[in-house]
Amino acid sequence: MIDTEKDERKIVERALLIGINDFTAPDEDTAMHLDELEELAGNLGISAVAKMVVKLKEPHAKYYLGTGKTEEIAEMARELEADCLIFDDELYPIQQRNWERLTKLSVIDRQEIILDIFAERATTSEAVLQVELARLEYYLPRLTRAWSHLSRQRGGRNKGEGEKQVELDRRIVRTRIAELKVQLANIKKQRDTQRKSRKRNNMPQTAIVGYTNAGKSSLLKRLSNADIYVADKLFATLDPTTRRIILPNQQELLITDTVGFVRKLPHALVEAFKSTLEEAVLADFLVLLLDISSPCVEEQWETTMNVLKELGAEDKNILPVFNKIDLKYDPVLVTRIRHMFPNAQFISVSSGEGIDELLRQMEKLVASGSHIIRVKLPPERYDLAAFSHQNGNVLESEYDDSGFLHLTVRIGANNAQRFADYLIN
């Protein structure tokens, strides 16, 4: 169903974009949201023939919009010879079907666009499985609209339209969803083993998070001098990439690039990618990267923080970093951001401006998250020696004539409390 529908989507070239303003935001914001939707659709080869902002106090059950505005949009689509309608807000499956019956056009919402982009960008086996899971969960309640695609994918075994076919398709999709969850659970176990292995190396870890196309992969490439795929497009990379870097004080640091966020990121995608996004949850601190040249940079900050909250990582120590300072930006906006985030770093990954100061700030964050302690352990507490090797970095180790073990350890503040009774002043 999914691959066939995506292939058919490529035929669609002209779309009427619909944005909804519920009177809680200025029209300019809704217009900017439609601009972003146009960019998202453009990644699928869909061009916008027109964009329309609709004022709406309360959603209506049948079409989401009122009857009068619905007829107006349908007539506008006919006059423009549009191939489809794309709504910036999520439509219920029944609303989507009602629109398609009325207009005889394909009707898509923002979530479906994002899911299709992820499907085109997925390359590794894990990303392909994650995206397939998210798309199947999205399409499951919409199978009355798309059952024929599933039939053709099964090799044309068409048993006739109607409720029997829909129920059969639902069982097939539910079975596949269950299979995908098992496969992803096994991959998660492998990833957890890799994380434990990295933890045993006693190296601090950080993760780069932020809005899509802000330059996360480019930043990792510059910091690590590694051969990392970089492209100027939305969701260029979906899999986390971890590299080791050496800070100016010779401290080693593991840094991970994570999948980019976007406004109204489908919940199914967040759920499907949780195993990879857990890099942000488990990091010692986060580098939150945003594009300072974007007029929506403040909203992008809120979007990123909302996703981090959904992951349970909003309380992490966060270093705000604003990229593309070499491009045209609003100086008033920069002044406001400097006031809001006194510790924010302003950089240009392409020119290297601000990178040295960023590395110094990362040094401080690594240092603030750990302590160097000296302890004297009696023989009956050698278990703490094992603990220090597993959870810290043992810098010196020496036994005295009485069998006591003297250790100098770099260890996290929470773990350091275990050694309180054995500290050497």
SESESE-509860 format. One record per residue (C-alpha): residue number from 1; residue in three letters; x, y, z. Coordinates in pm, whole numbers, plus 50000, padded with zeros to 5 digits. Example, Ala and Ser with C-alpha at 12.3 -4.5 7.8 and 13.67 -1.06 7.14 Angstrom:
r num 1; residuo ALA; px 51230; py 49550; pz 50780
r num 2; residuo SER; px 51367; py 49894; pz 50714
***
This chain:
r num 1; residuo MET; px 50000; py 50000; pz 50000
r num 2; residuo ILE; px 50260; py 50251; pz 50109
r num 3; residuo ASP; px 50510; py 50220; pz 49825
r num 4; residuo THR; px 50236; py 50212; pz 49562
r num 5; residuo GLU; px 50070; py 50522; pz 49703
r num 6; residuo LYS; px 50403; py 50705; pz 49720
r num 7; residuo ASP; px 50469; py 50621; pz 49351
r num 8; residuo GLU; px 50126; py 50753; pz 49255
r num 9; residuo ARG; px 50186; py 51069; pz 49461
r num 10; residuo LYS; px 50472; py 51161; pz 49224
r num 11; residuo ILE; px 50213; py 51215; pz 48951
r num 12; residuo VAL; px 50065; py 51502; pz 49156
r num 13; residuo GLU; px 50237; py 51827; pz 49066
r num 14; residuo ARG; px 49996; py 52110; pz 49146
r num 15; residuo ALA; px 49850; py 52170; pz 49491
r num 16; residuo LEU; px 49631; py 52425; pz 49665
r num 17; residuo LEU; px 49769; py 52479; pz 50017
r num 18; residuo ILE; px 49525; py 52555; pz 50300
r num 19; residuo GLY; px 49632; py 52710; pz 50632
r num 20; residuo ILE; px 49398; py 52750; pz 50930
r num 21; residuo ASN; px 49409; py 53053; pz 51161
r num 22; residuo ASP; px 49211; py 53002; pz 51480
r num 23; residuo PHE; px 49253; py 53369; pz 51587
r num 24; residuo THR; px 49530; py 53279; pz 51835
r num 25; residuo ALA; px 49817; py 53383; pz 51606
r num 26; residuo PRO; px 49881; py 53667; pz 51358
r num 27; residuo ASP; px 49805; py 53604; pz 50991
r num 28; residuo GLU; px 50177; py 53651; pz 50921
r num 29; residuo ASP; px 50258; py 53341; pz 51128
r num 30; residuo THR; px 50002; py 53133; pz 50940
r num 31; residuo ALA; px 50149; py 53258; pz 50612
r num 32; residuo MET; px 50500; py 53155; pz 50724
r num 33; residuo HIS; px 50365; py 52813; pz 50821
r num 34; residuo LEU; px 50226; py 52778; pz 50468
r num 35; residuo ASP; px 50565; py 52877; pz 50327
r num 36; residuo GLU; px 50719; py 52592; pz 50525
r num 37; residuo LEU; px 50445; py 52357; pz 50405
r num 38; residuo GLU; px 50524; py 52463; pz 50048
r num 39; residuo GLU; px 50891; py 52374; pz 50108
r num 40; residuo LEU; px 50790; py 52038; pz 50254
r num 41; residuo ALA; px 50565; py 51962; pz 49955
r num 42; residuo GLY; px 50839; py 52075; pz 49718
r num 43; residuo ASN; px 51059; py 51798; pz 49855
r num 44; residuo LEU; px 50807; py 51554; pz 49705
r num 45; residuo GLY; px 50793; py 51728; pz 49369
r num 46; residuo ILE; px 50462; py 51901; pz 49446
r num 47; residuo SER; px 50432; py 52269; pz 49350
r num 48; residuo ALA; px 50189; py 52513; pz 49510
r num 49; residuo VAL; px 49956; py 52683; pz 49263
r num 50; residuo ALA; px 49811; py 52896; pz 49544
r num 51; residuo LYS; px 49806; py 52931; pz 49923
r num 52; residuo MET; px 49497; py 53020; pz 50121
r num 53; residuo VAL; px 49455; py 53121; pz 50487
r num 54; residuo VAL; px 49118; py 53041; pz 50643
r num 55; residuo LYS; px 48991; py 53198; pz 50967
r num 56; residuo LEU; px 48821; py 52942; pz 51188
r num 57; residuo LYS; px 48692; py 52977; pz 51545
r num 58; residuo GLU; px 48582; py 52616; pz 51591
r num 59; residuo PRO; px 48639; py 52306; pz 51374
r num 60; residuo HIS; px 48338; py 52148; pz 51203
r num 61; residuo ALA; px 48287; py 51773; pz 51208
r num 62; residuo LYS; px 48225; py 51706; pz 50838
r num 63; residuo TYR; px 48498; py 51903; pz 50658
r num 64; residuo TYR; px 48685; py 52068; pz 50948
r num 65; residuo LEU; px 48583; py 52397; pz 50781
r num 66; residuo GLY; px 48234; py 52543; pz 50743
r num 67; residuo THR; px 48019; py 52455; pz 50442
r num 68; residuo GLY; px 48054; py 52795; pz 50276
r num 69; residuo LYS; px 48434; py 52802; pz 50295
r num 70; residuo THR; px 48447; py 52439; pz 50184
r num 71; residuo GLU; px 48253; py 52517; pz 49864
r num 72; residuo GLU; px 48474; py 52821; pz 49803
r num 73; residuo ILE; px 48792; py 52612; pz 49829
r num 74; residuo ALA; px 48650; py 52338; pz 49605
r num 75; residuo GLU; px 48561; py 52596; pz 49339
r num 76; residuo MET; px 48902; py 52760; pz 49369
r num 77; residuo ALA; px 49074; py 52423; pz 49322
r num 78; residuo ARG; px 48871; py 52361; pz 49005
r num 79; residuo GLU; px 48954; py 52704; pz 48862
r num 80; residuo LEU; px 49325; py 52657; pz 48934
r num 81; residuo GLU; px 49317; py 52303; pz 48791
r num 82; residuo ALA; px 49485; py 52178; pz 49108
r num 83; residuo ASP; px 49566; py 51809; pz 49140
r num 84; residuo CYS; px 49530; py 51800; pz 49517
r num 85; residuo LEU; px 49458; py 51993; pz 49835
r num 86; residuo ILE; px 49713; py 52003; pz 50117
r num 87; residuo PHE; px 49602; py 52114; pz 50464
r num 88; residuo ASP; px 49857; py 52245; pz 50714
r num 89; residuo ASP; px 49649; py 52098; pz 50997
r num 90; residuo GLU; px 49573; py 51732; pz 51059
r num 91; residuo LEU; px 49243; py 51606; pz 50920
r num 92; residuo TYR; px 49044; py 51320; pz 51064
r num 93; residuo PRO; px 49011; py 51026; pz 50821
r num 94; residuo ILE; px 48638; py 51090; pz 50773
r num 95; residuo GLN; px 48705; py 51458; pz 50695
r num 96; residuo GLN; px 48971; py 51356; pz 50443
r num 97; residuo ARG; px 48725; py 51121; pz 50272
r num 98; residuo ASN; px 48453; py 51386; pz 50268
r num 99; residuo TRP; px 48685; py 51634; pz 50099
r num 100; residuo GLU; px 48786; py 51378; pz 49837
r num 101; residuo ARG; px 48423; py 51291; pz 49761
r num 102; residuo LEU; px 48341; py 51660; pz 49724
r num 103; residuo THR; px 48638; py 51771; pz 49514
r num 104; residuo LYS; px 48727; py 51444; pz 49335
r num 105; residuo LEU; px 49087; py 51533; pz 49421
r num 106; residuo SER; px 49354; py 51381; pz 49639
r num 107; residuo VAL; px 49342; py 51547; pz 49982
r num 108; residuo ILE; px 49653; py 51540; pz 50200
r num 109; residuo ASP; px 49744; py 51687; pz 50538
r num 110; residuo ARG; px 50079; py 51802; pz 50674
r num 111; residuo GLN; px 50141; py 51477; pz 50859
r num 112; residuo GLU; px 50113; py 51272; pz 50541
r num 113; residuo ILE; px 50361; py 51503; pz 50365
r num 114; residuo ILE; px 50616; py 51464; pz 50645
r num 115; residuo LEU; px 50570; py 51087; pz 50654
r num 116; residuo ASP; px 50629; py 51065; pz 50278
r num 117; residuo ILE; px 50946; py 51276; pz 50305
r num 118; residuo PHE; px 51077; py 51048; pz 50579
r num 119; residuo ALA; px 50999; py 50749; pz 50356
r num 120; residuo GLU; px 51206; py 50897; pz 50072
r num 121; residuo ARG; px 51498; py 50986; pz 50304
r num 122; residuo ALA; px 51516; py 50652; pz 50488
r num 123; residuo THR; px 51818; py 50451; pz 50375
r num 124; residuo THR; px 51935; py 50226; pz 50660
r num 125; residuo SER; px 51734; py 49919; pz 50755
r num 126; residuo GLU; px 51638; py 50066; pz 51094
r num 127; residuo ALA; px 51515; py 50396; pz 50948
r num 128; residuo VAL; px 51316; py 50210; pz 50682
r num 129; residuo LEU; px 51146; py 50000; pz 50951
r num 130; residuo GLN; px 51076; py 50303; pz 51171
r num 131; residuo VAL; px 50919; py 50499; pz 50887
r num 132; residuo GLU; px 50715; py 50202; pz 50767
r num 133; residuo LEU; px 50575; py 50159; pz 51119
r num 134; residuo ALA; px 50481; py 50526; pz 51145
r num 135; residuo ARG; px 50315; py 50527; pz 50803
r num 136; residuo LEU; px 50117; py 50210; pz 50864
r num 137; residuo GLU; px 49987; py 50347; pz 51194
r num 138; residuo TYR; px 49887; py 50666; pz 51013
r num 139; residuo TYR; px 49715; py 50484; pz 50725
r num 140; residuo LEU; px 49538; py 50217; pz 50933
r num 141; residuo PRO; px 49229; py 50429; pz 51010
r num 142; residuo ARG; px 49232; py 50553; pz 50649
r num 143; residuo LEU; px 49215; py 50215; pz 50477
r num 144; residuo THR; px 48861; py 50275; pz 50348
r num 145; residuo ARG; px 49025; py 50543; pz 50137
r num 146; residuo ALA; px 49331; py 50349; pz 50027
r num 147; residuo TRP; px 49245; py 49978; pz 50032
r num 148; residuo SER; px 49294; py 49934; pz 49658
r num 149; residuo HIS; px 49663; py 50026; pz 49685
r num 150; residuo LEU; px 49713; py 49745; pz 49936
r num 151; residuo SER; px 49535; py 49498; pz 49710
r num 152; residuo ARG; px 49762; py 49582; pz 49416
r num 153; residuo GLN; px 50070; py 49552; pz 49633
r num 154; residuo ARG; px 49964; py 49201; pz 49730
r num 155; residuo GLY; px 49978; py 49107; pz 49363
r num 156; residuo GLY; px 49627; py 49193; pz 49257
r num 157; residuo ARG; px 49441; py 48938; pz 49470
r num 158; residuo ASN; px 49131; py 49157; pz 49471
r num 159; residuo LYS; px 48845; py 48998; pz 49664
r num 160; residuo GLY; px 48603; py 49280; pz 49595
r num 161; residuo GLU; px 48536; py 49617; pz 49747
r num 162; residuo GLY; px 48345; py 49661; pz 50068
r num 163; residuo GLU; px 48375; py 49593; pz 50436
r num 164; residuo LYS; px 48523; py 49243; pz 50390
r num 165; residuo GLN; px 48816; py 49383; pz 50193
r num 166; residuo VAL; px 48870; py 49667; pz 50440
r num 167; residuo GLU; px 48871; py 49429; pz 50737
r num 168; residuo LEU; px 49113; py 49196; pz 50558
r num 169; residuo ASP; px 49344; py 49486; pz 50486
r num 170; residuo ARG; px 49325; py 49602; pz 50847
r num 171; residuo ARG; px 49427; py 49257; pz 50969
r num 172; residuo ILE; px 49720; py 49256; pz 50726
r num 173; residuo VAL; px 49832; py 49599; pz 50840
r num 174; residuo ARG; px 49794; py 49516; pz 51211
r num 175; residuo THR; px 49999; py 49199; pz 51160
r num 176; residuo ARG; px 50272; py 49396; pz 50984
r num 177; residuo ILE; px 50270; py 49660; pz 51260
r num 178; residuo ALA; px 50321; py 49387; pz 51520
r num 179; residuo GLU; px 50610; py 49240; pz 51316
r num 180; residuo LEU; px 50776; py 49580; pz 51283
r num 181; residuo LYS; px 50752; py 49646; pz 51656
r num 182; residuo VAL; px 50926; py 49314; pz 51728
r num 183; residuo GLN; px 51204; py 49389; pz 51478
r num 184; residuo LEU; px 51255; py 49739; pz 51617
r num 185; residuo ALA; px 51260; py 49605; pz 51973
r num 186; residuo ASN; px 51545; py 49372; pz 51874
r num 187; residuo ILE; px 51732; py 49661; pz 51714
r num 188; residuo LYS; px 51677; py 49865; pz 52031
r num 189; residuo LYS; px 51845; py 49590; pz 52235
r num 190; residuo GLN; px 52147; py 49606; pz 52002
r num 191; residuo ARG; px 52157; py 49985; pz 52033
r num 192; residuo ASP; px 52138; py 49963; pz 52413
r num 193; residuo THR; px 52437; py 49727; pz 52408
r num 194; residuo GLN; px 52630; py 49976; pz 52195
r num 195; residuo ARG; px 52542; py 50256; pz 52439
r num 196; residuo LYS; px 52661; py 50050; pz 52735
r num 197; residuo SER; px 52986; py 49984; pz 52551
r num 198; residuo ARG; px 53034; py 50357; pz 52497
r num 199; residuo LYS; px 52956; py 50423; pz 52864
r num 200; residuo ARG; px 53227; py 50176; pz 52964
r num 201; residuo ASN; px 53473; py 50399; pz 52780
r num 202; residuo ASN; px 53399; py 50657; pz 53053
r num 203; residuo MET; px 53364; py 50937; pz 52801
r num 204; residuo PRO; px 53112; py 51220; pz 52845
r num 205; residuo GLN; px 52844; py 51237; pz 52578
r num 206; residuo THR; px 52644; py 51511; pz 52411
r num 207; residuo ALA; px 52377; py 51510; pz 52140
r num 208; residuo ILE; px 52299; py 51773; pz 51877
r num 209; residuo VAL; px 51925; py 51834; pz 51857
r num 210; residuo GLY; px 51723; py 52098; pz 51675
r num 211; residuo TYR; px 51504; py 52195; pz 51385
r num 212; residuo THR; px 51551; py 52019; pz 51054
r num 213; residuo ASN; px 51806; py 52167; pz 50812
r num 214; residuo ALA; px 51968; py 52382; pz 51084
r num 215; residuo GLY; px 52309; py 52229; pz 51012
r num 216; residuo LYS; px 52338; py 51950; pz 51272
r num 217; residuo SER; px 52522; py 51705; pz 51046
r num 218; residuo SER; px 52743; py 51986; pz 50913
r num 219; residuo LEU; px 52837; py 52082; pz 51269
r num 220; residuo LEU; px 52926; py 51723; pz 51358
r num 221; residuo LYS; px 53134; py 51697; pz 51040
r num 222; residuo ARG; px 53329; py 52014; pz 51122
r num 223; residuo LEU; px 53388; py 51919; pz 51487
r num 224; residuo SER; px 53496; py 51562; pz 51413
r num 225; residuo ASN; px 53659; py 51601; pz 51068
r num 226; residuo ALA; px 53473; py 51283; pz 50976
r num 227; residuo ASP; px 53322; py 51184; pz 50644
r num 228; residuo ILE; px 52955; py 51247; pz 50723
r num 229; residuo TYR; px 52672; py 51284; pz 50471
r num 230; residuo VAL; px 52554; py 51646; pz 50453
r num 231; residuo ALA; px 52284; py 51792; pz 50226
r num 232; residuo ASP; px 52090; py 52117; pz 50215
r num 233; residuo LYS; px 51748; py 51957; pz 50240
r num 234; residuo LEU; px 51489; py 51865; pz 50502
r num 235; residuo PHE; px 51553; py 51547; pz 50700
r num 236; residuo ALA; px 51870; py 51468; pz 50506
r num 237; residuo THR; px 51975; py 51214; pz 50771
r num 238; residuo LEU; px 51741; py 51003; pz 50983
r num 239; residuo ASP; px 51987; py 50780; pz 51170
r num 240; residuo PRO; px 52198; py 50903; pz 51461
r num 241; residuo THR; px 52569; py 50932; pz 51391
r num 242; residuo THR; px 52815; py 50931; pz 51682
r num 243; residuo ARG; px 53175; py 51051; pz 51658
r num 244; residuo ARG; px 53453; py 51111; pz 51908
r num 245; residuo ILE; px 53603; py 51458; pz 51924
r num 246; residuo ILE; px 53896; py 51598; pz 52124
r num 247; residuo LEU; px 53827; py 51924; pz 52302
r num 248; residuo PRO; px 54104; py 52187; pz 52327
r num 249; residuo ASN; px 54192; py 52069; pz 52681
r num 250; residuo GLN; px 54242; py 51716; pz 52537
r num 251; residuo GLN; px 53918; py 51591; pz 52698
r num 252; residuo GLU; px 53745; py 51330; pz 52481
r num 253; residuo LEU; px 53376; py 51379; pz 52405
r num 254; residuo LEU; px 53127; py 51161; pz 52221
r num 255; residuo ILE; px 52890; py 51370; pz 52010
r num 256; residuo THR; px 52579; py 51240; pz 51833
r num 257; residuo ASP; px 52377; py 51396; pz 51551
r num 258; residuo THR; px 52005; py 51317; pz 51584
r num 259; residuo VAL; px 51710; py 51337; pz 51343
r num 260; residuo GLY; px 51579; py 51690; pz 51292
r num 261; residuo PHE; px 51250; py 51814; pz 51433
r num 262; residuo VAL; px 50979; py 52008; pz 51254
r num 263; residuo ARG; px 50658; py 52184; pz 51355
r num 264; residuo LYS; px 50371; py 51938; pz 51403
r num 265; residuo LEU; px 50602; py 51638; pz 51377
r num 266; residuo PRO; px 50365; py 51338; pz 51363
r num 267; residuo HIS; px 50341; py 51165; pz 51699
r num 268; residuo ALA; px 50377; py 50828; pz 51524
r num 269; residuo LEU; px 50720; py 50936; pz 51401
r num 270; residuo VAL; px 50831; py 51045; pz 51747
r num 271; residuo GLU; px 50719; py 50708; pz 51883
r num 272; residuo ALA; px 50884; py 50513; pz 51600
r num 273; residuo PHE; px 51214; py 50701; pz 51633
r num 274; residuo LYS; px 51227; py 50693; pz 52014
r num 275; residuo SER; px 51507; py 50436; pz 52019
r num 276; residuo THR; px 51728; py 50667; pz 51815
r num 277; residuo LEU; px 51609; py 50986; pz 51984
r num 278; residuo GLU; px 51704; py 50833; pz 52319
r num 279; residuo GLU; px 52056; py 50955; pz 52240
r num 280; residuo ALA; px 51923; py 51295; pz 52351
r num 281; residuo VAL; px 51775; py 51152; pz 52672
r num 282; residuo LEU; px 52096; py 50973; pz 52771
r num 283; residuo ALA; px 52341; py 51253; pz 52682
r num 284; residuo ASP; px 52521; py 51442; pz 52958
r num 285; residuo PHE; px 52414; py 51767; pz 52795
r num 286; residuo LEU; px 52248; py 51882; pz 52472
r num 287; residuo VAL; px 52358; py 52117; pz 52195
r num 288; residuo LEU; px 52034; py 52272; pz 52064
r num 289; residuo LEU; px 52111; py 52399; pz 51714
r num 290; residuo LEU; px 51884; py 52644; pz 51528
r num 291; residuo ASP; px 51905; py 52859; pz 51215
r num 292; residuo ILE; px 51944; py 53225; pz 51316
r num 293; residuo SER; px 51864; py 53340; pz 50962
r num 294; residuo SER; px 51512; py 53194; pz 50984
r num 295; residuo PRO; px 51236; py 53442; pz 51075
r num 296; residuo CYS; px 51070; py 53155; pz 51267
r num 297; residuo VAL; px 51371; py 53075; pz 51484
r num 298; residuo GLU; px 51187; py 53142; pz 51812
r num 299; residuo GLU; px 50901; py 52913; pz 51712
r num 300; residuo GLN; px 51155; py 52651; pz 51606
r num 301; residuo TRP; px 51303; py 52670; pz 51957
r num 302; residuo GLU; px 50957; py 52603; pz 52104
r num 303; residuo THR; px 50899; py 52314; pz 51863
r num 304; residuo THR; px 51229; py 52153; pz 51958
r num 305; residuo MET; px 51162; py 52195; pz 52330
r num 306; residuo ASN; px 50815; py 52040; pz 52289
r num 307; residuo VAL; px 50965; py 51730; pz 52126
r num 308; residuo LEU; px 51232; py 51710; pz 52397
r num 309; residuo LYS; px 50954; py 51730; pz 52655
r num 310; residuo GLU; px 50773; py 51443; pz 52486
r num 311; residuo LEU; px 51097; py 51244; pz 52509
r num 312; residuo GLY; px 51148; py 51338; pz 52875
r num 313; residuo ALA; px 51469; py 51532; pz 52801
r num 314; residuo GLU; px 51353; py 51890; pz 52860
r num 315; residuo ASP; px 51537; py 51916; pz 53193
r num 316; residuo LYS; px 51875; py 51836; pz 53042
r num 317; residuo ASN; px 52154; py 52092; pz 53056
r num 318; residuo ILE; px 52104; py 52266; pz 52720
r num 319; residuo LEU; px 52355; py 52480; pz 52529
r num 320; residuo PRO; px 52165; py 52696; pz 52275
r num 321; residuo VAL; px 52363; py 52736; pz 51951
r num 322; residuo PHE; px 52248; py 52952; pz 51660
r num 323; residuo ASN; px 52400; py 52864; pz 51325
r num 324; residuo LYS; px 52431; py 53057; pz 50994
r num 325; residuo ILE; px 52539; py 53384; pz 51155
r num 326; residuo ASP; px 52719; py 53454; pz 50826
r num 327; residuo LEU; px 52383; py 53485; pz 50646
r num 328; residuo LYS; px 52139; py 53775; pz 50653
r num 329; residuo TYR; px 51961; py 53792; pz 50989
r num 330; residuo ASP; px 51744; py 54028; pz 51192
r num 331; residuo PRO; px 51974; py 54219; pz 51434
r num 332; residuo VAL; px 51680; py 54300; pz 51662
r num 333; residuo LEU; px 51602; py 53928; pz 51684
r num 334; residuo VAL; px 51964; py 53846; pz 51768
r num 335; residuo THR; px 51964; py 54109; pz 52045
r num 336; residuo ARG; px 51645; py 53958; pz 52189
r num 337; residuo ILE; px 51790; py 53606; pz 52174
r num 338; residuo ARG; px 52112; py 53718; pz 52345
r num 339; residuo HIS; px 51897; py 53859; pz 52625
r num 340; residuo MET; px 51682; py 53545; pz 52648
r num 341; residuo PHE; px 51978; py 53306; pz 52635
r num 342; residuo PRO; px 52289; py 53468; pz 52786
r num 343; residuo ASN; px 52493; py 53151; pz 52732
r num 344; residuo ALA; px 52390; py 53113; pz 52366
r num 345; residuo GLN; px 52662; py 53062; pz 52106
r num 346; residuo PHE; px 52644; py 53217; pz 51759
r num 347; residuo ILE; px 52834; py 53029; pz 51492
r num 348; residuo SER; px 52873; py 52966; pz 51123
r num 349; residuo VAL; px 52949; py 52605; pz 51045
r num 350; residuo SER; px 53039; py 52694; pz 50686
r num 351; residuo SER; px 53292; py 52969; pz 50774
r num 352; residuo GLY; px 53402; py 52840; pz 51115
r num 353; residuo GLU; px 53305; py 53161; pz 51296
r num 354; residuo GLY; px 53237; py 53096; pz 51666
r num 355; residuo ILE; px 53345; py 52730; pz 51659
r num 356; residuo ASP; px 53642; py 52782; pz 51895
r num 357; residuo GLU; px 53421; py 52953; pz 52154
r num 358; residuo LEU; px 53161; py 52675; pz 52115
r num 359; residuo LEU; px 53428; py 52416; pz 52196
r num 360; residuo ARG; px 53530; py 52613; pz 52506
r num 361; residuo GLN; px 53169; py 52620; pz 52625
r num 362; residuo MET; px 53145; py 52245; pz 52569
r num 363; residuo GLU; px 53460; py 52204; pz 52781
r num 364; residuo LYS; px 53290; py 52392; pz 53065
r num 365; residuo LEU; px 52978; py 52177; pz 53041
r num 366; residuo VAL; px 53183; py 51857; pz 53051
r num 367; residuo ALA; px 53375; py 51986; pz 53354
r num 368; residuo SER; px 53060; py 52098; pz 53537
r num 369; residuo GLY; px 52908; py 51752; pz 53500
r num 370; residuo SER; px 53192; py 51568; pz 53675
r num 371; residuo HIS; px 53428; py 51589; pz 53972
r num 372; residuo ILE; px 53781; py 51466; pz 54027
r num 373; residuo ILE; px 53797; py 51297; pz 54368
r num 374; residuo ARG; px 54067; py 51116; pz 54566
r num 375; residuo VAL; px 53953; py 50824; pz 54780
r num 376; residuo LYS; px 54104; py 50560; pz 55010
r num 377; residuo LEU; px 53913; py 50232; pz 54992
r num 378; residuo PRO; px 53947; py 49952; pz 55250
r num 379; residuo PRO; px 53967; py 49595; pz 55116
r num 380; residuo GLU; px 53601; py 49527; pz 55202
r num 381; residuo ARG; px 53495; py 49813; pz 54969
r num 382; residuo TYR; px 53678; py 49708; pz 54655
r num 383; residuo ASP; px 53329; py 49696; pz 54502
r num 384; residuo LEU; px 53357; py 50075; pz 54481
r num 385; residuo ALA; px 53674; py 50034; pz 54278
r num 386; residuo ALA; px 53478; py 49830; pz 54023
r num 387; residuo PHE; px 53204; py 50093; pz 54031
r num 388; residuo SER; px 53455; py 50371; pz 53961
r num 389; residuo HIS; px 53588; py 50184; pz 53656
r num 390; residuo GLN; px 53236; py 50126; pz 53523
r num 391; residuo ASN; px 53096; py 50474; pz 53584
r num 392; residuo GLY; px 53397; py 50705; pz 53589
r num 393; residuo ASN; px 53746; py 50759; pz 53457
r num 394; residuo VAL; px 54017; py 50624; pz 53692
r num 395; residuo LEU; px 54316; py 50858; pz 53660
r num 396; residuo GLU; px 54542; py 50702; pz 53929
r num 397; residuo SER; px 54531; py 50373; pz 54120
r num 398; residuo GLU; px 54775; py 50258; pz 54394
r num 399; residuo TYR; px 54768; py 50016; pz 54690
r num 400; residuo ASP; px 54941; py 50109; pz 55018
r num 401; residuo ASP; px 55114; py 49868; pz 55259
r num 402; residuo SER; px 54790; py 49817; pz 55457
r num 403; residuo GLY; px 54597; py 49697; pz 55154
r num 404; residuo PHE; px 54401; py 50018; pz 55112
r num 405; residuo LEU; px 54338; py 50126; pz 54754
r num 406; residuo HIS; px 54405; py 50491; pz 54670
r num 407; residuo LEU; px 54213; py 50613; pz 54364
r num 408; residuo THR; px 54192; py 50940; pz 54175
r num 409; residuo VAL; px 53870; py 50935; pz 53973
r num 410; residuo ARG; px 53683; py 51168; pz 53741
r num 411; residuo ILE; px 53317; py 51085; pz 53801
r num 412; residuo GLY; px 52971; py 51238; pz 53777
r num 413; residuo ALA; px 52842; py 51441; pz 54070
r num 414; residuo ASN; px 52564; py 51193; pz 54155
r num 415; residuo ASN; px 52797; py 50893; pz 54151
r num 416; residuo ALA; px 53060; py 51079; pz 54355
r num 417; residuo GLN; px 52826; py 51069; pz 54655
r num 418; residuo ARG; px 52888; py 50694; pz 54689
r num 419; residuo PHE; px 53248; py 50768; pz 54794
r num 420; residuo ALA; px 53162; py 51027; pz 55062
r num 421; residuo ASP; px 53289; py 50813; pz 55351
r num 422; residuo TYR; px 53624; py 50747; pz 55186
r num 423; residuo LEU; px 53727; py 51088; pz 55050
r num 424; residuo ILE; px 54083; py 51209; pz 55105
r num 425; residuo ASN; px 54081; py 51581; pz 55177
***
